[in-house]
């Protein structure tokens, strides 16, 4: 009711000031009366609207509001999931998103993983929908996967160690055996390679990367004599 009284007071002031403004102008008696009638009609209309709004406010106050937890349980029930199911799905989304951001291939496998998440009804929840169906797919689409192998033409002074050490390839000379194994048909002795030979340089698997990085990290050159 306090809201109603305040609004009615404001309306009364508006009408008063409106009348005061018109009073400063030269108006006939009929014009004055017509303006007063218009303002009174407007006041009645607004008063009725205020009363209606106050009724709506009172009705809303009288209704019981469910807790956040209860609302979320109802939402999860719509997709046939429990809180534990949603927590597990969230972990799976975060794990796959990390793999996509780090470009942990093969890309085709990551697409299969994402398709499985999309097929889960939990992905329809507001928390996940945009990320799973839009953001992560966009990241996958933008992922340009490196070819499984590239060719390299040997030049004078090359050795398998130096080729493997090139930043455009492995950046790690200890990975030279990978090149050797991929080109056994051309390399009889890994210490002897020749200019104009064309070698296949395959990508390292995640396991191979870890293996040769560990070797590189643990390598201690022999002390100088």
Backbone as CSV, one residue per row, in Angstrom:
resi,resn,N_x,N_y,N_z,CA_x,CA_y,CA_z,C_x,C_y,C_z
1,UNK,0.824,-1.203,0.000,0.000,0.000,0.000,0.863,1.258,0.000
2,UNK,2.040,1.156,0.614,2.948,2.303,0.633,3.330,2.687,-0.785
3,UNK,3.553,1.655,-1.644,3.875,1.904,-3.050,2.747,2.667,-3.727
4,UNK,1.519,2.269,-3.468,0.364,2.931,-4.091,0.281,4.384,-3.655
5,UNK,0.454,4.613,-2.354,0.353,5.996,-1.860,1.438,6.885,-2.466
6,UNK,2.622,6.339,-2.610,3.711,7.125,-3.181,3.444,7.475,-4.637
7,UNK,2.961,6.498,-5.394,2.688,6.750,-6.803,1.542,7.735,-6.993
8,UNK,0.523,7.587,-6.142,-0.613,8.515,-6.235,-0.153,9.931,-5.904
9,UNK,0.715,10.074,-4.943,1.250,11.395,-4.575,2.001,11.999,-5.745
10,UNK,2.786,11.180,-6.415,3.546,11.666,-7.573,2.604,12.107,-8.676
11,UNK,1.549,11.297,-8.911,0.571,11.660,-9.940,-0.112,12.973,-9.616
12,UNK,-0.419,13.156,-8.342,-1.084,14.394,-7.921,-0.194,15.591,-8.167
13,UNK,1.104,15.429,-7.866,2.055,16.516,-8.102,2.156,16.825,-9.591
14,UNK,2.189,15.775,-10.422,2.255,15.995,-11.856,1.042,16.772,-12.355
15,UNK,-0.125,16.374,-11.843,-1.356,17.070,-12.250,-1.308,18.522,-11.793
16,UNK,-0.807,18.726,-10.563,-0.734,20.084,-10.025,0.158,20.965,-10.894
17,UNK,1.338,20.423,-11.235,2.257,21.212,-12.048,1.711,21.435,-13.450
18,UNK,1.013,20.421,-13.962,0.403,20.591,-15.285,-0.627,21.709,-15.268
19,UNK,-1.429,21.713,-14.207,-2.454,22.759,-14.070,-1.800,24.106,-13.910
20,UNK,-0.690,24.131,-13.142,0.001,25.402,-12.919,0.539,25.959,-14.226
21,UNK,1.061,25.066,-15.075,1.591,25.519,-16.358,0.478,26.072,-17.228
22,UNK,-0.632,25.358,-17.262,-1.751,25.828,-18.086,-2.341,27.123,-17.531
23,UNK,-2.210,27.253,-16.211,-2.771,28.463,-15.602,-2.031,29.701,-16.060
24,UNK,-0.756,29.506,-16.416,0.047,30.634,-16.874,-0.330,31.048,-18.285
25,UNK,-1.006,30.192,-18.991,-1.437,30.526,-20.343,-2.873,31.095,-20.297
26,UNK,-3.195,31.832,-21.304,-4.540,32.383,-21.389,-5.473,31.312,-21.926
27,UNK,-6.364,30.801,-21.053,-7.297,29.752,-21.447,-8.718,30.211,-21.129
28,UNK,-9.635,29.745,-21.952,-11.038,30.036,-21.670,-11.497,29.087,-20.570
29,UNK,-12.659,29.379,-20.006,-13.188,28.522,-18.945,-13.435,27.112,-19.466
30,UNK,-13.941,27.001,-20.679,-14.221,25.685,-21.256,-12.930,24.900,-21.504
31,UNK,-11.908,25.628,-21.971,-10.621,24.958,-22.204,-10.031,24.461,-20.884
32,UNK,-10.152,25.317,-19.853,-9.648,24.929,-18.523,-10.362,23.685,-18.014
33,UNK,-11.682,23.663,-18.140,-12.459,22.541,-17.646,-12.144,21.261,-18.434
34,UNK,-11.951,21.394,-19.748,-11.630,20.242,-20.585,-10.276,19.640,-20.187
35,UNK,-9.329,20.529,-19.881,-8.005,20.046,-19.482,-8.067,19.354,-18.123
36,UNK,-8.844,19.905,-17.207,-9.010,19.295,-15.889,-9.660,17.919,-16.011
37,UNK,-10.670,17.817,-16.874,-11.340,16.536,-17.079,-10.367,15.493,-17.656
38,UNK,-9.543,15.955,-18.587,-8.569,15.034,-19.188,-7.573,14.525,-18.157
39,UNK,-7.094,15.441,-17.327,-6.109,15.061,-16.317,-6.722,14.151,-15.254
40,UNK,-7.956,14.418,-14.874,-8.618,13.561,-13.878,-8.839,12.155,-14.430
41,UNK,-9.208,12.094,-15.713,-9.398,10.781,-16.352,-8.086,10.009,-16.387
42,UNK,-7.009,10.705,-16.706,-5.688,10.080,-16.749,-5.274,9.599,-15.354
43,UNK,-5.602,10.422,-14.354,-5.281,10.046,-12.970,-6.022,8.770,-12.576
44,UNK,-7.322,8.702,-12.917,-8.108,7.515,-12.580,-7.553,6.269,-13.260
45,UNK,-7.155,6.428,-14.538,-6.607,5.295,-15.284,-5.311,4.800,-14.659
46,UNK,-4.449,5.729,-14.305,-3.166,5.361,-13.711,-3.363,4.771,-12.317
47,UNK,-4.336,5.296,-11.586,-4.612,4.758,-10.247,-5.070,3.305,-10.336
48,UNK,-5.926,3.029,-11.317,-6.384,1.654,-11.521,-5.208,0.739,-11.890
49,UNK,-4.285,1.247,-12.713,-3.118,0.460,-13.115,-2.230,0.172,-11.908
50,UNK,-2.075,1.165,-11.035,-1.276,0.981,-9.819,-1.906,-0.084,-8.930
51,UNK,-3.219,-0.015,-8.792,-3.925,-1.000,-7.972,-3.731,-2.410,-8.520
52,UNK,-3.799,-2.524,-9.849,-3.605,-3.823,-10.482,-2.185,-4.335,-10.254
53,UNK,-1.207,-3.446,-10.389,0.188,-3.830,-10.175,0.417,-4.249,-8.730
54,UNK,-0.185,-3.528,-7.798,-0.029,-3.867,-6.393,-0.613,-5.245,-6.094
55,UNK,-1.743,-5.551,-6.758,-2.342,-6.885,-6.602,-1.406,-7.966,-7.106
56,UNK,-0.757,-7.704,-8.258,0.204,-8.660,-8.807,1.380,-8.870,-7.861
57,UNK,1.861,-7.771,-7.281,2.980,-7.860,-6.338,2.595,-8.701,-5.128
58,UNK,1.409,-8.456,-4.600,0.943,-9.214,-3.434,0.790,-10.697,-3.753
59,UNK,0.302,-10.992,-4.968,0.152,-12.385,-5.370,1.504,-13.095,-5.470
60,UNK,2.479,-12.370,-6.021,3.816,-12.953,-6.133,4.433,-13.193,-4.765
61,UNK,4.208,-12.272,-3.837,4.759,-12.422,-2.493,4.151,-13.626,-1.780
62,UNK,2.893,-13.920,-2.102,2.204,-15.009,-1.414,2.615,-16.386,-1.932
63,UNK,3.246,-16.421,-3.118,3.637,-17.696,-3.697,4.972,-18.145,-3.114
64,UNK,5.107,-19.442,-2.881,6.361,-19.990,-2.365,7.339,-20.177,-3.524
65,UNK,8.596,-19.809,-3.320,9.624,-19.905,-4.352,10.515,-21.109,-4.055
66,UNK,10.717,-21.949,-5.066,11.558,-23.125,-4.886,13.018,-22.724,-4.718
67,UNK,13.765,-23.541,-4.001,15.180,-23.282,-3.819,15.919,-23.533,-5.132
68,UNK,17.137,-22.993,-5.227,17.953,-23.180,-6.429,18.221,-24.667,-6.658
69,UNK,18.524,-25.378,-5.582,18.817,-26.799,-5.701,17.629,-27.573,-6.258
70,UNK,16.418,-27.237,-5.773,15.220,-27.929,-6.264,14.979,-27.633,-7.740
71,UNK,15.221,-26.376,-8.129,15.042,-26.006,-9.537,16.011,-26.781,-10.428
72,UNK,17.275,-26.920,-9.971,18.255,-27.639,-10.772,17.917,-29.116,-10.864
73,UNK,17.396,-29.690,-9.778,17.003,-31.096,-9.812,15.898,-31.323,-10.844
74,UNK,14.938,-30.390,-10.889,13.857,-30.510,-11.869,14.406,-30.404,-13.289
75,UNK,15.377,-29.485,-13.473,15.980,-29.317,-14.797,16.732,-30.572,-15.216
76,UNK,17.499,-31.155,-14.292,18.236,-32.374,-14.601,17.281,-33.535,-14.921
77,UNK,16.150,-33.565,-14.207,15.175,-34.635,-14.432,14.626,-34.589,-15.854
78,UNK,14.575,-33.386,-16.445,14.058,-33.255,-17.804,14.934,-33.996,-18.819
79,UNK,16.241,-34.120,-18.511,17.136,-34.833,-19.429,17.515,-36.202,-18.872
80,UNK,16.785,-36.631,-17.825,17.010,-37.951,-17.256,18.362,-38.118,-16.601
81,UNK,18.841,-37.064,-15.912,20.163,-37.114,-15.302,20.105,-36.782,-13.818
82,UNK,21.101,-37.256,-13.099,21.264,-36.913,-11.689,22.394,-35.902,-11.563
83,UNK,22.579,-35.379,-10.363,23.672,-34.445,-10.132,25.018,-35.108,-10.461
84,UNK,25.160,-36.386,-10.088,26.407,-37.107,-10.364,26.644,-37.238,-11.871
85,UNK,25.565,-37.499,-12.626,25.682,-37.609,-14.085,26.179,-36.292,-14.687
86,UNK,25.617,-35.192,-14.199,26.000,-33.874,-14.716,27.447,-33.564,-14.354
87,UNK,27.862,-33.906,-13.143,29.252,-33.671,-12.723,30.219,-34.463,-13.605
88,UNK,29.876,-35.707,-13.896,30.728,-36.542,-14.754,30.785,-35.986,-16.176
89,UNK,29.643,-35.521,-16.663,29.596,-34.941,-18.011,30.453,-33.685,-18.069
90,UNK,30.376,-32.862,-17.031,31.181,-31.636,-16.974,32.667,-31.963,-17.036
91,UNK,33.082,-32.986,-16.313,34.491,-33.397,-16.327,34.900,-33.859,-17.720
92,UNK,34.014,-34.611,-18.379,34.311,-35.107,-19.727,34.437,-33.953,-20.716
93,UNK,33.575,-32.956,-20.580,33.628,-31.783,-21.459,34.949,-31.037,-21.266
94,UNK,35.322,-30.814,-20.018,36.556,-30.076,-19.738,37.784,-30.835,-20.234
95,UNK,37.760,-32.154,-20.059,38.897,-32.970,-20.510,39.041,-32.911,-22.030
96,UNK,37.918,-33.080,-22.740,37.974,-33.053,-24.205,38.327,-31.660,-24.708
97,UNK,37.801,-30.638,-24.066,38.110,-29.264,-24.485,39.609,-29.013,-24.370
98,UNK,40.221,-29.517,-23.304,41.665,-29.366,-23.143,42.431,-30.061,-24.258
99,UNK,41.999,-31.257,-24.633,42.672,-31.998,-25.705,42.552,-31.257,-27.035
100,UNK,41.372,-30.680,-27.277,41.174,-29.938,-28.534,42.039,-28.690,-28.552
101,UNK,42.092,-27.968,-27.431,42.899,-26.752,-27.369,44.385,-27.072,-27.547
102,UNK,44.812,-28.220,-27.020,46.229,-28.617,-27.143,46.501,-29.358,-28.453
103,UNK,45.432,-29.586,-29.227,45.535,-30.302,-30.503,46.161,-31.685,-30.319
104,UNK,45.644,-32.405,-29.341,46.094,-33.777,-29.121,45.339,-34.692,-30.076
105,UNK,45.996,-35.038,-31.167,45.352,-35.813,-32.205,45.313,-37.297,-31.903
106,UNK,44.811,-38.070,-32.860,44.338,-37.588,-34.161,43.012,-36.821,-34.063
107,UNK,42.860,-35.878,-34.960,41.683,-35.011,-34.954,40.393,-35.824,-35.104
108,UNK,40.439,-36.860,-35.914,39.240,-37.677,-36.144,38.740,-38.295,-34.845
109,UNK,39.676,-38.687,-33.979,39.270,-39.273,-32.696,38.611,-38.229,-31.803
110,UNK,39.132,-37.011,-31.827,38.531,-35.941,-31.021,37.123,-35.615,-31.529
111,UNK,36.920,-35.708,-32.851,35.582,-35.466,-33.391,34.610,-36.534,-32.918
112,UNK,35.075,-37.785,-32.872,34.223,-38.869,-32.372,33.866,-38.630,-30.914
113,UNK,34.845,-38.174,-30.133,34.590,-37.882,-28.720,33.548,-36.775,-28.582
114,UNK,33.678,-35.739,-29.404,32.733,-34.619,-29.333,31.344,-35.051,-29.781
115,UNK,31.265,-35.856,-30.816,29.960,-36.346,-31.287,29.253,-37.145,-30.192
116,UNK,30.037,-37.893,-29.409,29.452,-38.666,-28.306,28.882,-37.727,-27.240
117,UNK,29.574,-36.634,-26.975,29.053,-35.656,-26.013,27.789,-34.987,-26.542
118,UNK,27.779,-34.676,-27.818,26.602,-34.045,-28.417,25.385,-34.959,-28.337
119,UNK,25.608,-36.256,-28.473,24.498,-37.210,-28.469,23.912,-37.404,-27.071
120,UNK,24.636,-37.000,-26.054,24.156,-37.126,-24.680,23.124,-36.025,-24.403
121,UNK,21.978,-36.385,-23.849,20.918,-35.406,-23.582,21.373,-34.308,-22.625
122,UNK,22.354,-34.611,-21.796,22.837,-33.600,-20.847,23.412,-32.390,-21.574
123,UNK,23.882,-32.589,-22.806,24.451,-31.471,-23.569,23.410,-30.408,-23.885
124,UNK,22.129,-30.731,-23.714,21.065,-29.757,-23.977,20.898,-28.766,-22.825
125,UNK,21.497,-29.052,-21.673,21.392,-28.136,-20.542,22.077,-26.819,-20.877
126,UNK,21.542,-25.698,-20.392,22.114,-24.380,-20.712,23.599,-24.275,-20.404
127,UNK,24.052,-24.953,-19.361,25.471,-24.881,-18.980,26.385,-25.407,-20.078
128,UNK,25.901,-26.384,-20.858,26.767,-27.073,-21.807,26.461,-26.807,-23.273
129,UNK,25.238,-26.417,-23.595,24.807,-26.441,-24.996,25.729,-25.643,-25.915
130,UNK,25.976,-24.385,-25.617,26.776,-23.547,-26.522,28.212,-24.065,-26.622
131,UNK,28.771,-24.469,-25.489,30.167,-24.941,-25.510,30.313,-26.210,-26.326
132,UNK,29.437,-27.185,-26.076,29.566,-28.484,-26.737,29.178,-28.412,-28.209
133,UNK,28.058,-27.758,-28.503,27.537,-27.786,-29.869,28.106,-26.684,-30.758
134,UNK,28.644,-25.636,-30.167,29.140,-24.522,-30.983,30.638,-24.258,-30.791
135,UNK,31.037,-23.915,-29.554,32.420,-23.495,-29.327,33.432,-24.600,-29.614
136,UNK,33.208,-25.785,-29.059,34.172,-26.870,-29.248,34.190,-27.356,-30.694
137,UNK,33.026,-27.356,-31.342,32.988,-27.751,-32.756,33.732,-26.738,-33.607
138,UNK,33.577,-25.444,-33.287,34.295,-24.411,-34.033,35.804,-24.574,-33.868
139,UNK,36.245,-24.908,-32.651,37.668,-25.120,-32.407,38.190,-26.316,-33.205
140,UNK,37.378,-27.375,-33.281,37.774,-28.548,-34.075,37.833,-28.215,-35.568
141,UNK,36.858,-27.458,-36.035,36.831,-27.087,-37.452,38.045,-26.239,-37.831
142,UNK,38.509,-25.414,-36.869,39.655,-24.536,-37.139,40.994,-25.258,-36.980
143,UNK,40.939,-26.478,-36.480,42.161,-27.255,-36.238,42.663,-27.825,-37.573
144,UNK,43.776,-27.293,-38.041,44.389,-27.798,-39.269,45.423,-28.836,-38.862
145,UNK,45.108,-30.080,-39.111,45.974,-31.169,-38.681,47.173,-31.296,-39.617
146,UNK,48.343,-31.403,-39.034,49.559,-31.558,-39.830,49.520,-32.888,-40.572
147,UNK,50.123,-32.946,-41.756,50.153,-34.214,-42.489,50.886,-35.278,-41.680
148,UNK,50.519,-36.536,-41.875,51.112,-37.619,-41.105,52.609,-37.737,-41.357
149,UNK,53.023,-37.337,-42.541,54.449,-37.322,-42.824,54.724,-36.336,-43.952
150,UNK,55.943,-35.817,-43.975,56.352,-34.925,-45.057,57.670,-35.446,-45.623
151,UNK,58.012,-34.965,-46.782,59.242,-35.403,-47.430,60.347,-34.372,-47.237
152,UNK,61.559,-34.854,-47.129,62.720,-33.970,-46.969,63.836,-34.461,-47.874
153,UNK,64.426,-33.531,-48.621,65.537,-33.870,-49.505,66.851,-33.582,-48.799
154,UNK,67.670,-34.594,-48.682,68.946,-34.478,-47.982,69.875,-33.532,-48.739
155,UNK,70.581,-32.676,-48.002,71.582,-31.784,-48.590,72.952,-32.136,-48.007
156,UNK,73.974,-31.609,-48.628,75.343,-31.890,-48.197,75.537,-31.447,-46.747
157,UNK,76.149,-32.305,-45.950,76.408,-32.000,-44.551,75.334,-32.501,-43.612
158,UNK,74.244,-33.031,-44.154,73.161,-33.550,-43.304,73.555,-34.857,-42.626
159,UNK,72.952,-35.106,-41.478,72.976,-36.414,-40.831,71.610,-36.584,-40.172
160,UNK,71.279,-37.790,-39.814,69.952,-38.031,-39.247,69.728,-37.217,-37.974
161,UNK,70.760,-37.084,-37.162,70.649,-36.291,-35.932,70.262,-34.852,-36.245
162,UNK,70.965,-34.226,-37.193,70.692,-32.822,-37.520,69.319,-32.629,-38.160
163,UNK,68.907,-33.626,-38.954,67.572,-33.521,-39.563,66.500,-33.575,-38.476
164,UNK,66.636,-34.541,-37.552,65.654,-34.667,-36.468,65.660,-33.435,-35.569
165,UNK,66.809,-32.781,-35.458,66.959,-31.629,-34.570,66.321,-30.363,-35.142
166,UNK,66.041,-30.343,-36.443,65.482,-29.139,-37.065,64.150,-28.771,-36.403
167,UNK,63.942,-27.487,-36.071,62.680,-27.051,-35.434,61.459,-27.357,-36.286
168,UNK,61.629,-27.409,-37.606,60.481,-27.705,-38.482,60.064,-29.165,-38.395
169,UNK,60.948,-30.019,-37.823,60.617,-31.428,-37.657,60.389,-31.728,-36.172
170,UNK,61.385,-32.318,-35.517,61.170,-32.738,-34.133,61.779,-31.788,-33.101
171,UNK,62.770,-31.026,-33.516,63.443,-30.157,-32.558,64.200,-30.958,-31.514
172,UNK,64.495,-32.196,-31.829,65.140,-33.089,-30.869,65.960,-34.125,-31.637
173,UNK,67.292,-33.992,-31.580,68.149,-34.903,-32.315,68.024,-36.345,-31.876
174,UNK,67.612,-36.569,-30.621,67.496,-37.940,-30.114,66.386,-38.735,-30.825
175,UNK,65.528,-38.043,-31.563,64.428,-38.724,-32.257,64.848,-39.238,-33.636
176,UNK,66.137,-39.185,-33.970,66.588,-39.616,-35.297,66.186,-41.054,-35.644
177,UNK,66.073,-42.000,-34.666,65.692,-43.366,-35.054,64.349,-43.449,-35.764
178,UNK,63.458,-42.485,-35.492,62.146,-42.496,-36.155,62.320,-42.303,-37.660
179,UNK,63.222,-41.402,-38.045,63.483,-41.166,-39.469,64.172,-42.394,-40.082
180,UNK,65.068,-42.956,-39.336,65.797,-44.146,-39.806,64.829,-45.299,-40.089
181,UNK,63.927,-45.571,-39.151,62.985,-46.675,-39.314,62.029,-46.425,-40.476
182,UNK,61.658,-45.164,-40.697,60.709,-44.854,-41.770,61.347,-44.940,-43.155
183,UNK,62.686,-44.994,-43.200,63.373,-44.967,-44.494,64.416,-46.082,-44.616
184,UNK,64.125,-47.228,-44.006,65.070,-48.347,-44.037,65.319,-48.832,-45.465
185,UNK,64.378,-48.572,-46.355,64.571,-49.009,-47.739,65.684,-48.219,-48.426
186,UNK,66.022,-47.033,-47.890,67.068,-46.200,-48.476,68.330,-46.126,-47.612
187,UNK,68.152,-46.318,-46.317,69.281,-46.149,-45.397,69.776,-47.516,-44.943
188,UNK,70.952,-47.863,-45.397,71.549,-49.138,-44.989,72.352,-48.952,-43.698
189,UNK,72.995,-47.791,-43.597,73.797,-47.454,-42.416,73.352,-46.081,-41.944
190,UNK,72.810,-45.956,-40.714,72.307,-44.654,-40.268,73.365,-43.556,-40.215
191,UNK,74.639,-43.956,-40.292,75.718,-42.963,-40.295,76.068,-42.494,-41.704
192,UNK,75.444,-43.119,-42.684,75.757,-42.766,-44.062,74.479,-42.428,-44.830
193,UNK,74.266,-41.158,-45.059,73.158,-40.715,-45.919,73.754,-39.785,-46.968
194,UNK,73.038,-39.588,-48.065,73.640,-38.903,-49.205,72.722,-37.784,-49.713
195,UNK,73.348,-36.716,-50.238,72.559,-35.627,-50.822,71.605,-36.135,-51.897
196,UNK,70.457,-35.484,-51.969,69.385,-35.749,-52.935,68.546,-36.978,-52.587
197,UNK,68.902,-37.690,-51.507,67.992,-38.724,-51.030,66.738,-38.039,-50.469
198,UNK,65.595,-38.631,-50.701,64.337,-38.054,-50.218,63.797,-38.950,-49.111
199,UNK,63.763,-38.403,-47.896,63.324,-39.163,-46.735,61.916,-38.762,-46.312
200,UNK,61.170,-39.739,-45.831,59.870,-39.473,-45.209,60.115,-39.078,-43.747
201,UNK,59.496,-37.985,-43.332,59.618,-37.536,-41.941,58.241,-37.672,-41.296
202,UNK,57.984,-38.800,-40.613,56.646,-38.992,-40.015,56.465,-38.150,-38.761
203,UNK,55.219,-37.856,-38.427,54.936,-37.167,-37.167,55.241,-38.096,-36.008
204,UNK,55.674,-37.510,-34.904,55.867,-38.293,-33.687,54.527,-38.498,-32.999
205,UNK,54.324,-39.683,-32.461,53.144,-39.902,-31.628,53.375,-39.230,-30.278
206,UNK,52.314,-39.077,-29.495,52.468,-38.476,-28.167,53.419,-39.308,-27.319
207,UNK,53.363,-40.626,-27.477,54.248,-41.522,-26.721,55.704,-41.306,-27.128
208,UNK,55.953,-41.162,-28.433,57.318,-40.935,-28.923,57.842,-39.574,-28.468
209,UNK,56.984,-38.568,-28.512,57.408,-37.246,-28.045,57.882,-37.316,-26.595
210,UNK,57.068,-37.962,-25.765,57.414,-38.066,-24.345,58.710,-38.856,-24.164
211,UNK,58.847,-39.920,-24.939,60.033,-40.782,-24.827,61.306,-40.007,-25.148
212,UNK,61.330,-39.327,-26.285,62.558,-38.656,-26.707,62.811,-37.367,-25.934
213,UNK,61.761,-36.723,-25.458,61.966,-35.555,-24.596,62.601,-35.965,-23.281
214,UNK,62.196,-37.129,-22.766,62.783,-37.635,-21.525,64.255,-37.963,-21.723
215,UNK,64.566,-38.588,-22.868,65.965,-38.904,-23.163,66.792,-37.620,-23.251
216,UNK,66.241,-36.629,-23.933,66.932,-35.345,-24.103,67.166,-34.673,-22.754
217,UNK,66.135,-34.716,-21.901,66.225,-34.063,-20.598,67.265,-34.739,-19.702
218,UNK,67.334,-36.051,-19.789,68.229,-36.805,-18.907,69.644,-36.956,-19.461
219,UNK,69.861,-36.515,-20.682,71.183,-36.694,-21.298,72.230,-35.815,-20.623
220,UNK,73.343,-36.434,-20.299,74.476,-35.703,-19.717,75.707,-35.979,-20.564
221,UNK,76.197,-34.961,-21.252,77.365,-35.197,-22.121,78.576,-35.643,-21.323
222,UNK,79.394,-36.432,-21.966,80.614,-36.923,-21.295,81.522,-35.742,-20.978
223,UNK,82.168,-35.750,-19.824,83.059,-34.635,-19.460,84.230,-34.530,-20.437
224,UNK,84.586,-33.297,-20.720,85.692,-33.068,-21.637,86.996,-33.564,-21.031
225,UNK,87.826,-34.183,-21.854,89.120,-34.706,-21.363,90.153,-33.597,-21.280
